[in-house]
Amino acid sequence: MRKTLQTALLTTFVLFAAPAFAATHKPAAASEATSDNGFHLPPFPDDAHVAQSTTVDGRTIKYTATVGSLPVRDEKGNVTGEVVFTAYTVAGKNRPVTFAVNGGPGASSVYLNLGAIGPKKVNFGVEGDNPSDPATLHDNPGTWLGFTDLVFIDPVGTGFSRALVDDKEATKQFYSTDNDIKYLSRIVYDWLLKNGRMTSRKYLVGESYGGFRGPRITDYLQTQLGVAMNGVVLLSPYLDPAASDDENVSPLPWMQTLPSIAAAHLEREHKLSAAAMAPIIEYTRGEYASDLMRGRADPQATDRVVKKVTELTGLDPLFVKRSGGRLETQAYLREVYRAEGRLGSRYDSNVTAWDPFPYAPHQQTGDPILNGIVAPTTSAMVNFVTRTVGWKYDGRYNALSYDVGRLWHEDDDAREGSVSQLREAVANDPGLRVLIAHGWDDLSCPFMASVLIVDQMPAMGDPTRVQVKEYPGGHMFYARPDSQAALTADVRALYGVK
């Protein structure tokens, strides 16, 4: 049950305050750098552009797609890394701009780009999708490009972005919780400066560990770099790592996951709805929590929990009894589909794959969704960048880098999460609005955690400035057309767009 920041993922969407760079930046230092294999890295090409269009609800949107890079400098002005971005801009005045970052840490922004909000989309992340399916891009009906320009940021070590220093120095400068926020925030600032967009309305969207980044980036931009966001959207965010700890005493870990397991059961019975979930949420924050805390002081408490949890989840009563009504995520994902010889995904428990080792005492293979998303997203993005846009680079593209996770360093305040920064950012700016969006079935970043977190926040004027919304689906609930459409409608409301 316990998770570190490295295992939180994503997927599954920030930086030093450095001297301003010249608009004519040429990464000559790249030719001096070497890769992990000892080969010299070729310099990045200049920014590349292509005119494209997409059709949404019968409306054609013409836009320019740009792939380029921005340097990251140390305190001496030396270029120590290069961050690649993909931007989609539409001609016109007073266009907002939205910056998007995924999670991991170690995930590129391809999942938000080609899955959620970019103008083109590739299919992945739902039951029935296969890694070997054609990685064909098509118009995205849920794109946000109709009401905001979009800038997708790939942190160092993801996508084509890279460090120009050795692993030890890269861990210090890029692969740590604090400096990650500082250099990514500076990338936002630098893109705005380079493109003359400082006076545009600004928004930030972060997914999964990008949801951990989101409040911290917003707060750092506000207080250190002088850039204020108008709104923040956090998709399946990982806001409070500590809430998953202390499962031997605290009911919180089990309170977070039970509603998502119950939601998955309702979905399998075609009964999932907000109305059906409401009493489950109330039971979880009330009688369930109370009975878990009673423990052996009330011998009937465990019996009540087991009976109710069995009813809500449809699981084998013996399995629920042996767990004491405390459903450990990976054990549940094997148990629920054990009779079929399949595994459920942590990111959407109703997306399954065959279990190649069904008699092993513990799961021996990767997650069904993670195993299936790297191939289509990598193939589609590399083809788009190098062929469609024409940003010619032959380095490796990391849709999901496990090397970044291996090198990642958690600073002292990492376990505190980003709830404090969320509160401070909302308090600092009465105009800031926040939408926290989750899929019902997500067990990697359960929606109930955000519900409990926001319940404890002071209203700070208008309580609707911070909202939690849930949709059918899992971690990448936007892979489902109906959920994506509902999310887009809620985001339009946040942006004040009709």
C-alpha positions as CSV (number, residue, x, y, z in Angstrom):
1,M,0.0,0.0,0.0
2,R,2.8,2.4,0.9
3,K,4.2,4.3,-2.1
4,T,7.2,6.5,-2.6
5,L,7.1,9.5,-5.0
6,Q,9.0,7.4,-7.6
7,T,6.3,4.8,-7.7
8,A,3.4,7.1,-7.9
9,L,3.6,7.7,-11.7
10,L,2.5,9.0,-14.4
11,T,1.7,7.8,-16.4
12,T,0.3,7.2,-16.7
13,F,1.9,14.9,-16.8
14,V,8.8,23.3,-12.7
15,L,13.2,25.1,-11.9
16,F,16.4,26.9,-11.0
17,A,16.1,30.7,-11.2
18,A,18.7,31.1,-14.0
19,P,19.9,34.0,-16.0
20,A,17.8,34.9,-19.0
21,F,18.9,33.2,-22.2
22,A,19.3,34.7,-25.6
23,A,16.6,34.1,-28.2
24,T,19.2,32.9,-30.6
25,H,20.3,30.1,-28.3
26,K,22.4,27.5,-30.1
27,P,23.1,24.5,-27.8
28,A,26.7,24.2,-28.9
29,A,27.5,22.6,-25.5
30,A,25.4,19.6,-26.7
31,S,28.2,18.6,-29.0
32,E,30.5,18.4,-26.1
33,A,28.3,16.2,-24.0
34,T,28.3,12.4,-24.0
35,S,25.5,10.0,-23.5
36,D,25.4,7.1,-21.0
37,N,26.9,4.9,-23.7
38,G,29.8,7.3,-24.1
39,F,28.7,8.6,-27.5
40,H,28.8,12.3,-28.3
41,L,25.3,13.9,-28.4
42,P,24.6,15.9,-31.6
43,P,23.2,19.4,-31.1
44,F,19.5,19.9,-31.1
45,P,18.1,21.4,-34.3
46,D,16.5,24.8,-34.4
47,D,12.8,25.1,-33.6
48,A,10.6,23.6,-36.3
49,H,7.0,24.6,-37.3
50,V,4.2,23.1,-39.4
51,A,0.7,24.4,-40.1
52,Q,-2.1,21.9,-39.3
53,S,-5.8,21.8,-38.7
54,T,-8.2,19.7,-36.6
55,T,-12.0,19.5,-36.6
56,V,-14.0,19.6,-33.4
57,D,-17.8,19.6,-33.5
58,G,-17.8,20.5,-37.1
59,R,-15.5,23.5,-36.6
60,T,-12.1,23.5,-38.2
61,I,-9.3,24.9,-36.1
62,K,-6.1,26.0,-37.9
63,Y,-3.0,26.1,-35.8
64,T,0.8,26.0,-35.9
65,A,2.6,23.1,-34.3
66,T,6.1,23.9,-33.0
67,V,8.7,21.6,-31.6
68,G,11.8,23.2,-30.1
69,S,14.0,23.4,-27.0
70,L,14.9,25.7,-24.2
71,P,18.2,25.6,-22.3
72,V,18.6,25.1,-18.6
73,R,21.5,27.0,-17.1
74,D,23.3,26.7,-13.7
75,E,24.1,29.7,-11.5
76,K,27.2,30.4,-13.6
77,G,25.2,30.6,-16.8
78,N,26.4,27.2,-18.2
79,V,23.9,25.2,-20.2
80,T,23.4,22.0,-18.1
81,G,20.3,20.6,-19.8
82,E,17.9,21.2,-22.7
83,V,14.1,20.9,-22.4
84,V,12.1,20.0,-25.5
85,F,8.6,21.4,-25.8
86,T,5.7,20.9,-28.2
87,A,3.5,24.0,-28.7
88,Y,0.2,24.4,-30.5
89,T,-0.8,28.1,-31.2
90,V,-3.8,29.6,-33.0
91,A,-3.6,33.1,-34.6
92,G,-5.6,35.7,-32.7
93,K,-5.5,38.2,-29.9
94,N,-6.0,37.5,-26.2
95,R,-5.5,33.8,-26.5
96,P,-4.8,32.1,-23.1
97,V,-1.8,29.7,-22.9
98,T,-1.8,26.5,-21.0
99,F,1.3,24.6,-19.9
100,A,1.1,20.8,-19.5
101,V,3.4,18.5,-17.7
102,N,2.9,14.8,-16.9
103,G,4.3,12.8,-14.0
104,G,6.3,9.7,-13.1
105,P,8.6,11.3,-12.3
106,G,10.0,10.1,-15.6
107,A,7.0,10.5,-17.9
108,S,7.0,12.8,-20.9
109,S,4.1,15.0,-21.7
110,V,3.0,12.7,-24.6
111,Y,0.1,11.3,-22.6
112,L,-1.6,14.7,-22.1
113,N,-0.6,15.7,-25.6
114,L,-1.7,12.7,-27.7
115,G,-4.2,11.3,-25.2
116,A,-6.1,14.1,-23.4
117,I,-5.9,17.7,-24.7
118,G,-3.8,18.1,-27.8
119,P,-5.3,18.6,-31.3
120,K,-4.5,15.0,-32.3
121,K,-4.9,11.8,-30.5
122,V,-3.7,8.1,-30.6
123,N,-5.8,5.4,-29.0
124,F,-4.4,3.9,-25.8
125,G,-5.4,3.1,-22.2
126,V,-8.7,1.4,-22.5
127,E,-9.8,-2.3,-22.5
128,G,-9.1,-3.8,-25.9
129,D,-6.3,-1.5,-26.9
130,N,-3.1,-3.4,-28.0
131,P,0.5,-2.1,-28.1
132,S,0.8,-3.4,-31.7
133,D,-2.3,-1.5,-32.9
134,P,-1.4,1.1,-35.6
135,A,-0.2,4.3,-33.9
136,T,-2.3,6.5,-36.1
137,L,-3.1,10.1,-35.1
138,H,-6.6,11.4,-35.6
139,D,-8.5,14.6,-34.7
140,N,-9.1,14.8,-30.9
141,P,-12.7,15.8,-30.1
142,G,-11.7,16.7,-26.6
143,T,-8.8,19.1,-27.4
144,W,-8.6,22.3,-25.5
145,L,-7.1,24.1,-28.5
146,G,-10.4,25.8,-29.3
147,F,-10.1,28.0,-26.2
148,T,-6.3,28.0,-25.3
149,D,-2.9,27.7,-26.8
150,L,-1.1,24.6,-25.5
151,V,2.6,24.1,-24.5
152,F,3.6,20.5,-23.5
153,I,6.8,20.3,-21.5
154,D,9.1,17.2,-21.3
155,P,11.2,17.3,-18.2
156,V,14.9,16.5,-18.5
157,G,15.3,12.8,-19.0
158,T,11.9,12.4,-20.7
159,G,10.9,12.7,-24.3
160,F,14.0,14.1,-26.1
161,S,14.9,16.4,-23.2
162,R,18.3,15.7,-21.8
163,A,20.9,16.6,-19.2
164,L,24.3,17.7,-20.4
165,V,26.0,16.7,-17.2
166,D,26.8,13.3,-15.6
167,D,24.3,11.3,-13.6
168,K,25.5,12.6,-10.3
169,E,25.1,16.2,-11.3
170,A,21.9,15.5,-13.1
171,T,20.4,14.0,-10.0
172,K,21.3,17.2,-8.1
173,Q,20.1,19.7,-10.8
174,F,17.1,17.9,-12.3
175,Y,16.1,14.6,-10.6
176,S,15.2,15.9,-7.1
177,T,11.8,17.1,-5.9
178,D,12.9,20.7,-5.2
179,N,15.1,21.5,-8.2
180,D,12.6,19.8,-10.5
181,I,10.1,22.5,-9.5
182,K,12.6,25.3,-9.9
183,Y,13.9,24.5,-13.4
184,L,10.4,23.6,-14.8
185,S,9.0,26.9,-13.4
186,R,11.8,28.7,-15.2
187,I,11.0,26.9,-18.4
188,V,7.4,28.3,-18.2
189,Y,8.9,31.7,-17.6
190,D,11.4,31.4,-20.5
191,W,8.8,30.2,-23.0
192,L,6.5,33.2,-22.1
193,L,9.5,35.6,-22.4
194,K,10.7,34.1,-25.7
195,N,7.2,34.2,-27.3
196,G,6.1,37.6,-26.0
197,R,3.2,36.0,-23.9
198,M,3.9,37.5,-20.5
199,T,0.5,39.3,-20.5
200,S,-1.5,36.3,-21.7
201,R,-3.9,34.6,-19.3
202,K,-2.0,31.6,-18.1
203,Y,-3.0,28.1,-17.0
204,L,-1.3,24.9,-15.8
205,V,-2.3,21.3,-16.1
206,G,-0.5,18.5,-14.4
207,E,-1.2,14.8,-14.4
208,S,-0.4,12.3,-11.7
209,Y,3.1,13.3,-10.3
210,G,2.4,16.3,-12.5
211,G,-0.4,17.0,-10.0
212,F,2.3,17.0,-7.2
213,R,4.3,19.5,-9.4
214,G,1.3,21.6,-10.2
215,P,0.7,23.5,-6.9
216,R,4.4,23.8,-6.3
217,I,5.1,25.3,-9.7
218,T,2.1,27.6,-9.3
219,D,3.3,28.8,-5.9
220,Y,7.0,29.2,-7.1
221,L,5.9,31.1,-10.2
222,Q,3.7,33.4,-8.0
223,T,6.2,34.1,-5.3
224,Q,9.7,33.7,-7.0
225,L,9.4,34.4,-10.7
226,G,6.5,36.9,-10.7
227,V,4.2,34.9,-13.0
228,A,0.6,34.3,-11.8
229,M,-1.6,31.5,-13.1
230,N,-5.3,32.2,-13.7
231,G,-6.2,28.5,-13.2
232,V,-4.8,25.1,-12.5
233,V,-6.2,21.7,-13.6
234,L,-4.9,18.6,-11.8
235,L,-5.7,15.3,-13.4
236,S,-5.4,12.2,-11.2
237,P,-3.0,14.1,-8.9
238,Y,-0.6,12.7,-6.4
239,L,-1.0,15.5,-3.8
240,D,-0.2,13.9,-0.5
241,P,2.2,10.9,-0.4
242,A,2.0,10.7,3.4
243,A,-1.7,9.9,3.2
244,S,-0.8,6.4,2.0
245,D,1.4,5.6,5.0
246,D,0.6,4.2,8.5
247,E,-1.8,1.6,7.2
248,N,-1.3,-0.3,10.5
249,V,-2.9,2.5,12.5
250,S,-4.6,5.1,10.3
251,P,-7.8,4.3,8.3
252,L,-6.8,6.8,5.6
253,P,-5.0,4.4,3.2
254,W,-8.1,2.1,3.1
255,M,-10.5,5.0,3.0
256,Q,-8.8,6.2,-0.2
257,T,-9.0,2.9,-2.1
258,L,-12.3,1.4,-1.0
259,P,-14.5,3.8,-3.1
260,S,-12.5,3.2,-6.2
261,I,-12.8,-0.6,-5.8
262,A,-16.5,-0.2,-5.2
263,A,-16.8,2.0,-8.3
264,A,-15.1,-0.6,-10.4
265,H,-17.6,-3.2,-9.2
266,L,-20.5,-0.9,-10.0
267,E,-19.1,-0.3,-13.5
268,R,-18.9,-4.0,-14.2
269,E,-22.6,-4.2,-13.2
270,H,-23.3,-1.2,-15.4
271,K,-24.6,0.7,-12.4
272,L,-21.8,3.4,-12.0
273,S,-23.1,6.9,-11.5
274,A,-22.5,9.9,-9.2
275,A,-25.8,9.0,-7.4
276,A,-24.6,5.5,-6.8
277,M,-21.2,6.6,-5.5
278,A,-22.6,9.2,-3.1
279,P,-23.6,6.8,-0.3
280,I,-20.4,4.9,-0.7
281,I,-18.3,8.0,-0.1
282,E,-20.4,8.9,2.9
283,Y,-20.0,5.3,4.3
284,T,-16.3,5.6,3.7
285,R,-15.8,8.9,5.6
286,G,-18.2,7.8,8.3
287,E,-19.0,4.3,9.6
288,Y,-16.1,2.6,7.7
289,A,-13.5,4.9,9.2
290,S,-15.0,4.7,12.6
291,D,-15.2,0.9,12.6
292,L,-11.6,0.6,11.4
293,M,-10.5,2.8,14.3
294,R,-12.4,0.8,16.8
295,G,-10.3,-2.3,16.2
296,R,-10.5,-5.0,18.9
297,A,-12.2,-2.5,21.3
298,D,-15.4,-3.4,19.5
299,P,-15.4,-7.1,18.4
300,Q,-18.4,-6.5,16.2
301,A,-16.7,-3.7,14.2
302,T,-14.7,-5.9,12.0
303,D,-17.7,-8.1,11.2
304,R,-19.7,-5.0,10.2
305,V,-16.8,-3.8,8.0
306,V,-16.4,-7.2,6.3
307,K,-20.1,-7.5,5.6
308,K,-20.4,-4.0,4.1
309,V,-17.1,-4.2,2.1
310,T,-18.2,-7.5,0.6
311,E,-21.5,-6.0,-0.4
312,L,-19.8,-2.9,-2.0
313,T,-17.1,-4.8,-3.9
314,G,-18.7,-8.1,-4.9
315,L,-15.5,-9.9,-3.8
316,D,-15.3,-13.3,-2.2
317,P,-16.4,-12.9,1.4
318,L,-13.5,-15.1,2.6
319,F,-11.0,-12.8,0.8
320,V,-12.5,-9.8,2.4
321,K,-12.6,-11.4,5.8
322,R,-9.0,-12.4,5.7
323,S,-8.1,-8.9,4.8
324,G,-10.2,-7.5,7.6
325,G,-12.0,-5.3,5.1
326,R,-8.7,-3.5,4.3
327,L,-8.2,-4.2,0.6
328,E,-4.5,-4.1,-0.4
329,T,-4.4,-2.8,-4.0
330,Q,-2.2,-5.4,-5.7
331,A,-3.9,-8.3,-3.9
332,Y,-7.3,-7.0,-5.0
333,L,-6.1,-6.6,-8.6
334,R,-5.1,-10.3,-8.8
335,E,-8.1,-11.5,-6.8
336,V,-10.9,-9.8,-8.8
337,Y,-9.9,-11.5,-12.0
338,R,-8.2,-14.6,-10.7
339,A,-10.8,-17.0,-12.1
340,E,-10.2,-15.6,-15.6
341,G,-6.4,-15.8,-15.3
342,R,-6.2,-12.1,-15.8
343,L,-4.8,-9.0,-13.9
344,G,-6.4,-5.6,-13.3
345,S,-4.5,-2.4,-13.7
346,R,-3.7,-0.1,-10.8
347,Y,-4.5,2.8,-13.2
348,D,-7.9,1.4,-14.2
349,S,-8.9,-1.8,-12.5
350,N,-11.3,-2.7,-15.2
351,V,-8.5,-2.7,-17.8
352,T,-7.0,-6.2,-17.8
353,A,-4.3,-8.4,-19.2
354,W,-3.4,-12.0,-19.0
355,D,-1.4,-13.0,-15.9
356,P,1.6,-14.9,-17.3
357,F,2.5,-16.3,-13.8
358,P,-0.9,-17.0,-12.2
359,Y,0.4,-19.4,-9.6
360,A,3.2,-17.1,-8.3
361,P,2.6,-15.9,-4.7
362,H,2.9,-12.3,-5.9
363,Q,2.4,-10.5,-9.2
364,Q,5.4,-11.1,-11.4
365,T,4.7,-8.9,-14.4
366,G,4.1,-5.2,-15.1
367,D,0.9,-3.3,-15.0
368,P,-1.5,-4.0,-17.8
369,I,-1.9,-0.3,-18.8
370,L,1.8,0.7,-18.4
371,N,2.8,-2.4,-20.5
372,G,0.5,-1.2,-23.2
373,I,0.9,2.5,-23.6
374,V,4.6,3.0,-24.2
375,A,4.6,1.6,-27.8
376,P,1.7,3.5,-29.3
377,T,2.6,6.8,-27.7
378,T,6.3,6.6,-28.5
379,S,5.7,5.6,-32.1
380,A,3.1,8.3,-32.7
381,M,5.1,11.1,-31.0
382,V,8.4,10.3,-32.7
383,N,6.8,10.2,-36.1
384,F,4.9,13.4,-35.4
385,V,8.0,15.3,-34.2
386,T,10.6,14.0,-36.7
387,R,8.4,13.6,-39.9
388,T,5.3,15.8,-39.5
389,V,6.8,18.8,-37.8
390,G,10.3,18.1,-39.2
391,W,12.4,18.5,-36.0
392,K,15.1,16.2,-37.2
393,Y,16.7,14.4,-34.3
394,D,17.6,10.7,-34.1
395,G,18.1,10.3,-30.3
396,R,16.0,8.1,-28.2
397,Y,12.6,9.3,-27.2
398,N,11.6,8.4,-23.6
399,A,7.8,8.3,-23.2
400,L,8.4,6.8,-19.7
401,S,12.0,6.7,-18.4
402,Y,12.8,4.3,-15.6
403,D,16.3,5.7,-15.5
404,V,14.8,9.0,-14.1
405,G,13.0,7.0,-11.5
406,R,16.2,5.2,-10.6
407,L,18.1,8.4,-10.2
408,W,15.3,10.4,-8.5
409,H,16.1,12.0,-5.1
410,E,13.4,13.0,-2.6
411,D,14.2,16.2,-0.7
412,D,13.3,16.6,2.9
413,D,9.9,18.1,2.4
414,A,8.8,15.6,-0.4
415,R,6.7,13.5,2.0
416,E,4.7,16.6,2.9
417,G,3.2,16.6,-0.6
418,S,1.8,19.7,-2.3
419,V,-1.2,20.5,-0.2
420,S,0.5,23.3,1.6
421,Q,1.5,24.9,-1.7
422,L,-2.0,24.4,-3.1
423,R,-3.5,26.2,-0.1
424,E,-0.9,29.0,-0.3
425,A,-1.4,29.6,-4.0
426,V,-5.2,29.8,-3.6
427,A,-4.7,32.2,-0.7
428,N,-2.2,34.4,-2.5
429,D,-4.5,35.0,-5.5
430,P,-8.3,35.4,-5.0
431,G,-8.7,35.0,-8.8
432,L,-7.0,31.6,-9.0
433,R,-9.4,28.7,-9.7
434,V,-8.5,25.0,-9.4
435,L,-10.1,21.9,-10.9
436,I,-9.0,18.5,-9.5
437,A,-10.2,15.7,-11.8
438,H,-10.2,12.0,-11.2
439,G,-11.4,8.7,-12.6
440,W,-13.5,6.6,-10.3
441,D,-11.5,3.4,-11.0
442,D,-8.0,4.8,-10.4
443,L,-6.1,3.0,-7.6
444,S,-2.8,4.7,-8.2
445,C,-4.1,8.1,-7.3
446,P,-7.5,7.5,-5.8
447,F,-10.1,10.2,-6.0
448,M,-11.1,9.9,-2.4
449,A,-7.7,11.3,-1.3
450,S,-8.4,14.6,-3.1
451,V,-12.0,14.6,-1.7
452,L,-10.6,14.3,1.8
453,I,-7.9,16.9,1.2
454,V,-10.2,19.5,-0.2
455,D,-12.8,18.9,2.6
456,Q,-10.1,20.1,5.0
457,M,-9.2,23.2,3.1
458,P,-10.5,26.6,4.3
459,A,-13.0,28.1,1.9
460,M,-11.0,31.3,1.4
461,G,-13.9,33.2,0.0
462,D,-15.6,31.3,-2.7
463,P,-15.5,27.6,-1.9
464,T,-16.1,26.7,-5.5
465,R,-12.6,28.0,-6.4
466,V,-11.2,24.5,-5.6
467,Q,-13.4,21.7,-6.9
468,V,-13.0,17.9,-7.2
469,K,-14.8,16.2,-10.1
470,E,-15.0,12.5,-10.8
471,Y,-15.6,10.6,-14.1
472,P,-16.0,7.0,-15.3
473,G,-12.6,5.5,-16.0
474,G,-9.2,5.3,-14.3
475,H,-6.0,7.3,-14.1
476,M,-6.3,8.3,-17.8
477,F,-10.1,8.5,-17.7
478,Y,-9.9,10.9,-20.7
479,A,-9.2,7.9,-22.8
480,R,-13.0,7.2,-22.6
481,P,-14.8,9.6,-25.0
482,D,-17.7,10.4,-22.6
483,S,-15.4,11.2,-19.7
484,Q,-13.2,13.3,-21.9
485,A,-16.2,15.3,-23.1
486,A,-17.3,15.8,-19.5
487,L,-13.8,16.9,-18.5
488,T,-13.6,19.4,-21.4
489,A,-16.9,20.9,-20.4
490,D,-15.8,21.4,-16.8
491,V,-12.5,22.9,-18.0
492,R,-14.3,25.3,-20.3
493,A,-16.2,26.5,-17.3
494,L,-13.0,27.0,-15.4
495,Y,-11.6,29.1,-18.2
496,G,-14.9,31.0,-18.4
497,V,-15.6,29.8,-22.0
498,K,-19.1,29.1,-23.2
